[in-house]
Amino acid sequence: MSIFQLLLIAAVIIAASIAVRYLPGERSLALKRIFAISFVLIAVLAILFPGVLTYIAGFFGIGRGTDLLLYVFIVMTLLFAVATVRAKARSDARVTDLARAVALMEARIREDKR
Protein backbone atom coordinates (compact mmCIF):
# COMPACT_ATOMS: atom_id res chain seq x y z
CA MET A 1 0.00 0.00 0.00
CA SER A 2 1.42 3.35 -1.04
CA ILE A 3 1.26 6.64 0.82
CA PHE A 4 -1.13 8.00 -1.79
CA GLN A 5 -3.53 5.14 -1.15
CA LEU A 6 -3.42 5.87 2.58
CA LEU A 7 -4.09 9.55 1.94
CA LEU A 8 -7.01 8.71 -0.36
CA ILE A 9 -8.54 6.34 2.19
CA ALA A 10 -8.17 8.96 4.95
CA ALA A 11 -9.74 11.61 2.71
CA VAL A 12 -12.71 9.36 1.88
CA ILE A 13 -13.34 8.51 5.54
CA ILE A 14 -13.05 12.14 6.65
CA ALA A 15 -15.34 13.37 3.85
CA ALA A 16 -17.99 10.76 4.66
CA SER A 17 -17.79 11.52 8.38
CA ILE A 18 -18.25 15.23 7.78
CA ALA A 19 -21.11 14.63 5.36
CA VAL A 20 -22.98 12.40 7.81
CA ARG A 21 -22.37 14.67 10.76
CA TYR A 22 -23.47 17.94 9.17
CA LEU A 23 -26.26 16.83 6.85
CA PRO A 24 -29.56 18.32 7.98
CA GLY A 25 -32.75 16.32 8.39
CA GLU A 26 -33.81 13.58 10.73
CA ARG A 27 -36.08 11.68 8.36
CA SER A 28 -33.47 9.97 6.28
CA LEU A 29 -30.55 10.01 8.69
CA ALA A 30 -30.25 6.21 8.79
CA LEU A 31 -30.34 6.04 4.99
CA LYS A 32 -27.64 8.72 4.77
CA ARG A 33 -25.44 6.80 7.18
CA ILE A 34 -25.88 3.55 5.28
CA PHE A 35 -25.04 5.36 2.04
CA ALA A 36 -21.94 6.96 3.59
CA ILE A 37 -20.67 3.66 5.00
CA SER A 38 -21.26 1.94 1.66
CA PHE A 39 -19.45 4.76 -0.10
CA VAL A 40 -16.46 4.45 2.22
CA LEU A 41 -16.25 0.67 1.79
CA ILE A 42 -16.50 0.82 -2.00
CA ALA A 43 -14.00 3.67 -2.23
CA VAL A 44 -11.48 1.90 0.01
CA LEU A 45 -11.82 -1.32 -1.99
CA ALA A 46 -11.41 0.59 -5.26
CA ILE A 47 -8.27 2.26 -3.89
CA LEU A 48 -6.75 -0.94 -2.58
CA PHE A 49 -7.70 -3.16 -5.53
CA PRO A 50 -7.86 -1.04 -8.71
CA GLY A 51 -7.80 -4.18 -10.86
CA VAL A 52 -11.23 -5.15 -9.54
CA LEU A 53 -12.61 -1.85 -10.80
CA THR A 54 -11.23 -2.59 -14.26
CA TYR A 55 -12.76 -6.07 -14.10
CA ILE A 56 -16.17 -4.62 -13.17
CA ALA A 57 -15.83 -2.06 -15.98
CA GLY A 58 -15.08 -4.86 -18.41
CA PHE A 59 -18.16 -6.73 -17.18
CA PHE A 60 -20.31 -3.72 -18.12
CA GLY A 61 -18.57 -3.31 -21.48
CA ILE A 62 -16.56 -0.25 -20.45
CA GLY A 63 -12.89 -0.27 -21.38
CA ARG A 64 -11.17 0.99 -18.25
CA GLY A 65 -11.91 1.34 -14.57
CA THR A 66 -11.27 5.05 -14.71
CA ASP A 67 -13.99 5.41 -17.33
CA LEU A 68 -16.39 3.57 -15.02
CA LEU A 69 -15.44 5.93 -12.19
CA LEU A 70 -16.06 8.94 -14.44
CA TYR A 71 -19.52 7.69 -15.44
CA VAL A 72 -20.47 6.95 -11.84
CA PHE A 73 -19.18 10.38 -10.81
CA ILE A 74 -21.33 12.08 -13.47
CA VAL A 75 -24.44 10.19 -12.37
CA MET A 76 -23.79 10.94 -8.69
CA THR A 77 -23.21 14.62 -9.48
CA LEU A 78 -26.55 14.77 -11.29
CA LEU A 79 -28.30 13.07 -8.36
CA PHE A 80 -26.69 15.55 -5.98
CA ALA A 81 -27.85 18.46 -8.12
CA VAL A 82 -31.42 17.14 -8.20
CA ALA A 83 -31.42 16.58 -4.43
CA THR A 84 -30.08 20.08 -3.85
CA VAL A 85 -32.72 21.67 -6.09
CA ARG A 86 -35.49 19.71 -4.31
CA ALA A 87 -34.17 20.72 -0.88
CA LYS A 88 -34.06 24.38 -1.93
CA ALA A 89 -37.63 24.19 -3.25
CA ARG A 90 -38.80 22.72 0.08
CA SER A 91 -36.93 25.42 1.97
CA ASP A 92 -38.45 28.16 -0.20
CA ALA A 93 -41.94 26.75 0.42
CA ARG A 94 -41.34 26.77 4.18
CA VAL A 95 -40.13 30.39 4.07
CA THR A 96 -43.21 31.39 2.08
CA ASP A 97 -45.52 29.70 4.60
CA LEU A 98 -43.70 31.40 7.46
CA ALA A 99 -43.93 34.82 5.79
CA ARG A 100 -47.67 34.35 5.27
CA ALA A 101 -48.15 33.33 8.90
CA VAL A 102 -46.21 36.37 10.14
CA ALA A 103 -48.19 38.70 7.86
CA LEU A 104 -51.50 37.29 9.12
CA MET A 105 -50.35 37.55 12.73
CA GLU A 106 -49.31 41.18 12.28
CA ALA A 107 -52.67 41.98 10.67
CA ARG A 108 -54.51 40.43 13.62
CA ILE A 109 -52.40 42.39 16.09
CA ARG A 110 -53.16 45.66 14.26
CA GLU A 111 -56.91 44.89 14.28
CA ASP A 112 -56.84 44.12 18.00
CA LYS A 113 -55.16 47.47 18.75
CA ARG A 114 -57.96 49.42 17.03
C-alpha positions as a printed Julia matrix, in Angstrom:
114×3 Matrix{Float64}:
   0.0    0.0     0.0
   1.42   3.35   -1.04
   1.26   6.64    0.82
  -1.13   8.0    -1.79
  -3.53   5.14   -1.15
  -3.42   5.87    2.58
  -4.09   9.55    1.94
  -7.01   8.71   -0.36
  -8.54   6.34    2.19
  -8.17   8.96    4.95
  -9.74  11.61    2.71
 -12.71   9.36    1.88
 -13.34   8.51    5.54
 -13.05  12.14    6.65
 -15.34  13.37    3.85
 -17.99  10.76    4.66
 -17.79  11.52    8.38
 -18.25  15.23    7.78
 -21.11  14.63    5.36
 -22.98  12.4     7.81
 -22.37  14.67   10.76
 -23.47  17.94    9.17
 -26.26  16.83    6.85
 -29.56  18.32    7.98
 -32.75  16.32    8.39
 -33.81  13.58   10.73
 -36.08  11.68    8.36
 -33.47   9.97    6.28
 -30.55  10.01    8.69
 -30.25   6.21    8.79
 -30.34   6.04    4.99
 -27.64   8.72    4.77
 -25.44   6.8     7.18
 -25.88   3.55    5.28
 -25.04   5.36    2.04
 -21.94   6.96    3.59
 -20.67   3.66    5.0
 -21.26   1.94    1.66
 -19.45   4.76   -0.1
 -16.46   4.45    2.22
 -16.25   0.67    1.79
 -16.5    0.82   -2.0
 -14.0    3.67   -2.23
 -11.48   1.9     0.01
 -11.82  -1.32   -1.99
 -11.41   0.59   -5.26
  -8.27   2.26   -3.89
  -6.75  -0.94   -2.58
  -7.7   -3.16   -5.53
  -7.86  -1.04   -8.71
  -7.8   -4.18  -10.86
 -11.23  -5.15   -9.54
 -12.61  -1.85  -10.8
 -11.23  -2.59  -14.26
 -12.76  -6.07  -14.1
 -16.17  -4.62  -13.17
 -15.83  -2.06  -15.98
 -15.08  -4.86  -18.41
 -18.16  -6.73  -17.18
 -20.31  -3.72  -18.12
 -18.57  -3.31  -21.48
 -16.56  -0.25  -20.45
 -12.89  -0.27  -21.38
 -11.17   0.99  -18.25
 -11.91   1.34  -14.57
 -11.27   5.05  -14.71
 -13.99   5.41  -17.33
 -16.39   3.57  -15.02
 -15.44   5.93  -12.19
 -16.06   8.94  -14.44
 -19.52   7.69  -15.44
 -20.47   6.95  -11.84
 -19.18  10.38  -10.81
 -21.33  12.08  -13.47
 -24.44  10.19  -12.37
 -23.79  10.94   -8.69
 -23.21  14.62   -9.48
 -26.55  14.77  -11.29
 -28.3   13.07   -8.36
 -26.69  15.55   -5.98
 -27.85  18.46   -8.12
 -31.42  17.14   -8.2
 -31.42  16.58   -4.43
 -30.08  20.08   -3.85
 -32.72  21.67   -6.09
 -35.49  19.71   -4.31
 -34.17  20.72   -0.88
 -34.06  24.38   -1.93
 -37.63  24.19   -3.25
 -38.8   22.72    0.08
 -36.93  25.42    1.97
 -38.45  28.16   -0.2
 -41.94  26.75    0.42
 -41.34  26.77    4.18
 -40.13  30.39    4.07
 -43.21  31.39    2.08
 -45.52  29.7     4.6
 -43.7   31.4     7.46
 -43.93  34.82    5.79
 -47.67  34.35    5.27
 -48.15  33.33    8.9
 -46.21  36.37   10.14
 -48.19  38.7     7.86
 -51.5   37.29    9.12
 -50.35  37.55   12.73
 -49.31  41.18   12.28
 -52.67  41.98   10.67
 -54.51  40.43   13.62
 -52.4   42.39   16.09
 -53.16  45.66   14.26
 -56.91  44.89   14.28
 -56.84  44.12   18.0
 -55.16  47.47   18.75
 -57.96  49.42   17.03
